Amino acid sequence: MKIICLTFLLSLSLMVNAQNNFKATQIKFERVEKAYSEKWETLRKFVQAGGYGDKFSMVINAYKTEGKLEVWLKNNSARTYSLFRTYDFCAHSGTIGPKVVEGDGQTPEGFYYINVFNPMSNFHLSLGVNYPNTVDYARTGKNRKPGSDIYIHGNCVTVGCIPLTDEKIKEVYVLGVEARNAGQEKIPVNIYPFKMTEGNMKKYVAQFPAQANLWKSLQAGYSAFEKNKTQLNVSEAKGKYIVK
């Protein structure tokens, strides 16, 4: 029994150390260290003033038509998120509607999460999004490539990504590192074609009827978050999103 308990405690200690080392590893990179030195003191004051504490979780909502990226935060002991900052896209690529194939210039639409922190990006700093997921693969089909390498990044150029300025990506990146270091393994990135109100749905579905089914499933997530301000419970099945 003692051996089992000691093994469990050792495993728990290793997990905690690995978690706490994420920031330490990231900040060794020059651009991340500079981002912290320039942005974190001021950001931290607003984080504390917002009641998010030293350990917080993060959700990113992005709206293609409006060109807005929202950062929502919550203290890890709290249930609901609140809006912390809104950033403007500094360039656009493609039109509304999902990304379908490699090279189409489209920014994806769907429910994703950050799967890469790149401190040596060609676009200053970048946060990778786990596109394509199973819904994207189902849309693309077997004989076409869905593309990859979708990021939220600095610099004002894009072919399907979400570009912010270098100054803005420093803030988003630092907040992401803090959330990850506080234990959030997957930071949600929900990419919508537009603010999915009933009025906008009626307007844009009339213009793009082929996207109606996808957009209705995205609207379910949008509406749930607007109502509850809690992290979405989304699954992927048979090429569709299911919001629970």
C-alpha positions as CSV (number, residue, x, y, z in Angstrom):
1,M,0.0,0.0,0.0
2,K,2.8,2.4,0.9
3,I,4.6,1.7,-2.4
4,I,1.3,2.4,-4.3
5,C,0.9,5.7,-2.4
6,L,4.5,6.7,-3.0
7,T,4.2,5.9,-6.7
8,F,1.0,8.0,-7.0
9,L,2.6,11.0,-5.1
10,L,5.7,10.8,-7.3
11,S,3.6,10.7,-10.5
12,L,1.5,13.7,-9.2
13,S,4.7,15.6,-8.4
14,L,6.1,15.0,-11.9
15,M,2.8,16.2,-13.4
16,V,2.9,19.4,-11.4
17,N,6.5,20.0,-12.2
18,A,5.9,19.5,-15.9
19,Q,3.0,21.9,-15.7
20,N,5.0,24.6,-13.9
21,N,7.9,24.1,-16.2
22,F,5.9,25.1,-19.3
23,K,6.3,28.8,-18.6
24,A,9.9,28.4,-17.6
25,T,10.7,26.6,-20.9
26,Q,8.8,29.2,-23.0
27,I,10.4,32.2,-21.3
28,K,13.9,30.9,-22.3
29,F,13.1,32.0,-25.9
30,E,14.0,35.6,-26.6
31,R,10.7,36.7,-28.1
32,V,8.7,35.2,-25.2
33,E,11.0,36.7,-22.6
34,K,10.6,40.1,-24.3
35,A,6.8,39.7,-24.5
36,Y,6.8,39.1,-20.8
37,S,9.0,42.0,-20.0
38,E,6.9,44.4,-22.1
39,K,3.4,43.1,-21.5
40,W,3.0,41.0,-18.4
41,E,3.3,43.6,-15.7
42,T,0.4,45.6,-17.1
43,L,-1.6,42.6,-18.1
44,R,-1.2,41.1,-14.7
45,K,-2.6,44.2,-13.0
46,F,-5.8,43.9,-15.2
47,V,-5.9,40.2,-14.6
48,Q,-5.9,40.8,-10.8
49,A,-8.3,43.6,-11.0
50,G,-10.7,41.4,-13.0
51,G,-10.7,38.8,-10.2
52,Y,-9.0,36.1,-12.2
53,G,-6.2,35.5,-9.7
54,D,-2.9,33.9,-10.3
55,K,-4.3,30.8,-12.0
56,F,-6.8,31.3,-14.7
57,S,-8.3,29.5,-17.7
58,M,-8.8,31.0,-21.2
59,V,-11.3,30.8,-24.1
60,I,-10.7,32.4,-27.5
61,N,-13.7,33.3,-29.6
62,A,-13.0,34.7,-33.1
63,Y,-15.4,36.3,-35.6
64,K,-14.4,36.4,-39.2
65,T,-16.8,39.0,-40.6
66,E,-16.3,41.4,-37.7
67,G,-12.6,40.7,-37.6
68,K,-12.6,40.4,-33.8
69,L,-10.7,38.0,-31.5
70,E,-12.1,37.8,-28.0
71,V,-10.1,36.6,-25.0
72,W,-12.3,35.3,-22.1
73,L,-10.8,34.4,-18.7
74,K,-12.0,32.8,-15.5
75,N,-10.3,32.1,-12.2
76,N,-9.7,28.3,-12.0
77,S,-11.9,28.2,-9.0
78,A,-14.7,30.0,-10.7
79,R,-17.4,28.5,-13.0
80,T,-18.0,31.2,-15.6
81,Y,-15.8,33.2,-18.0
82,S,-15.9,37.0,-18.6
83,L,-14.6,39.0,-21.4
84,F,-11.1,40.2,-20.8
85,R,-9.8,41.7,-24.0
86,T,-10.9,42.1,-27.7
87,Y,-8.3,42.3,-30.5
88,D,-8.8,43.3,-34.1
89,F,-7.6,41.1,-36.9
90,C,-5.0,43.1,-38.9
91,A,-5.7,41.3,-42.2
92,H,-8.3,38.9,-43.7
93,S,-8.1,36.0,-46.0
94,G,-10.9,34.4,-48.0
95,T,-14.6,34.9,-47.2
96,I,-17.1,33.4,-44.8
97,G,-17.6,29.7,-45.0
98,P,-15.3,27.0,-43.7
99,K,-11.9,26.0,-45.0
100,V,-12.3,23.0,-47.3
101,V,-9.1,22.2,-49.2
102,E,-5.4,23.1,-49.0
103,G,-4.7,26.4,-50.7
104,D,-8.2,27.8,-50.7
105,G,-7.2,30.8,-48.6
106,Q,-10.0,30.2,-46.2
107,T,-9.9,30.6,-42.4
108,P,-11.5,27.6,-40.8
109,E,-14.8,27.8,-38.9
110,G,-15.4,25.4,-36.1
111,F,-14.6,24.4,-32.5
112,Y,-10.8,23.9,-32.0
113,Y,-8.1,24.3,-29.4
114,I,-4.5,25.5,-29.2
115,N,-2.1,22.7,-29.9
116,V,1.1,24.6,-30.6
117,F,3.0,27.4,-28.9
118,N,5.6,28.6,-31.4
119,P,8.1,31.0,-29.9
120,M,10.2,31.1,-33.1
121,S,7.5,31.7,-35.6
122,N,8.1,33.4,-39.0
123,F,5.3,35.6,-37.8
124,H,6.8,36.7,-34.6
125,L,4.9,34.5,-32.1
126,S,2.1,32.0,-33.1
127,L,-0.5,29.8,-31.5
128,G,-1.4,26.8,-33.5
129,V,-5.0,25.6,-33.9
130,N,-5.8,21.9,-34.2
131,Y,-7.2,22.2,-37.7
132,P,-8.2,19.9,-39.4
133,N,-10.4,17.9,-37.0
134,T,-12.7,15.1,-37.9
135,V,-15.5,17.4,-39.0
136,D,-13.1,19.1,-41.4
137,Y,-11.9,15.8,-42.8
138,A,-15.4,14.7,-43.4
139,R,-16.1,17.9,-45.4
140,T,-12.9,17.6,-47.5
141,G,-13.5,14.0,-48.5
142,K,-11.0,11.3,-49.3
143,N,-9.4,12.6,-52.4
144,R,-8.5,16.1,-51.3
145,K,-6.2,17.5,-48.7
146,P,-7.8,19.8,-46.1
147,G,-4.6,21.8,-45.5
148,S,-3.0,22.5,-42.1
149,D,-0.8,25.0,-40.2
150,I,-3.6,27.4,-39.0
151,Y,-2.3,29.9,-36.5
152,I,-3.1,33.0,-34.5
153,H,0.0,35.0,-35.1
154,G,1.8,38.3,-35.4
155,N,2.6,40.2,-38.6
156,C,-0.2,41.4,-40.9
157,V,-0.2,38.8,-43.6
158,T,-2.4,35.7,-43.9
159,V,-3.5,32.9,-46.1
160,G,-6.2,31.4,-43.9
161,C,-4.8,32.2,-40.4
162,I,-5.8,34.9,-37.9
163,P,-3.2,37.6,-37.9
164,L,-2.8,40.2,-35.1
165,T,-0.1,42.8,-34.9
166,D,3.1,41.8,-33.2
167,E,2.2,43.9,-30.2
168,K,-1.2,42.2,-29.8
169,I,0.1,38.6,-30.3
170,K,2.6,39.3,-27.5
171,E,-0.4,39.8,-25.1
172,V,-2.4,36.8,-26.4
173,Y,0.6,34.6,-26.3
174,V,1.6,35.5,-22.7
175,L,-2.0,35.0,-21.6
176,G,-2.0,31.6,-23.3
177,V,1.3,30.6,-21.6
178,E,-0.1,31.6,-18.2
179,A,-3.3,29.6,-18.7
180,R,-1.3,26.6,-19.9
181,N,1.1,26.9,-17.0
182,A,-1.9,27.0,-14.6
183,G,-3.0,23.6,-15.9
184,Q,-5.3,24.2,-18.9
185,E,-4.2,21.5,-21.3
186,K,-6.5,22.6,-24.1
187,I,-7.3,26.3,-24.6
188,P,-10.5,26.4,-26.8
189,V,-10.5,28.4,-30.0
190,N,-14.0,28.8,-31.4
191,I,-13.9,30.3,-34.8
192,Y,-17.3,31.7,-36.1
193,P,-18.1,33.2,-39.5
194,F,-19.9,36.1,-37.7
195,K,-21.7,37.0,-34.5
196,M,-24.3,34.3,-34.7
197,T,-27.4,36.2,-33.8
198,E,-30.7,35.3,-35.4
199,G,-30.5,38.4,-37.6
200,N,-27.1,37.6,-38.9
201,M,-28.0,33.9,-39.4
202,K,-31.0,34.9,-41.6
203,K,-28.9,37.4,-43.5
204,Y,-25.9,35.2,-44.2
205,V,-27.7,31.9,-44.7
206,A,-29.7,33.6,-47.5
207,Q,-26.4,34.5,-49.2
208,F,-24.6,31.2,-48.5
209,P,-27.3,28.5,-48.2
210,A,-24.8,25.6,-48.6
211,Q,-23.4,26.5,-45.1
212,A,-26.7,26.4,-43.3
213,N,-26.1,23.1,-41.5
214,L,-22.6,23.9,-40.4
215,W,-23.6,27.3,-39.2
216,K,-26.6,26.0,-37.2
217,S,-24.3,23.7,-35.3
218,L,-21.9,26.6,-34.7
219,Q,-24.8,28.8,-33.6
220,A,-25.7,26.2,-31.0
221,G,-22.2,26.6,-29.4
222,Y,-22.3,30.4,-29.8
223,S,-25.7,30.6,-28.1
224,A,-24.7,28.3,-25.3
225,F,-21.6,30.3,-24.5
226,E,-23.5,33.6,-24.7
227,K,-26.1,32.2,-22.2
228,N,-23.9,30.3,-19.8
229,K,-20.4,31.8,-20.1
230,T,-19.0,28.3,-19.4
231,Q,-16.6,26.2,-21.6
232,L,-18.5,24.4,-24.3
233,N,-19.1,20.7,-24.3
234,V,-18.7,19.8,-28.0
235,S,-18.2,16.4,-29.6
236,E,-17.6,15.4,-33.2
237,A,-19.6,12.6,-34.7
238,K,-20.4,11.6,-38.3
239,G,-18.9,14.8,-39.7
240,K,-20.9,17.1,-37.4
241,Y,-20.5,19.1,-34.2
242,I,-22.8,18.2,-31.4
243,V,-23.1,20.8,-28.6
244,K,-24.3,19.2,-25.4
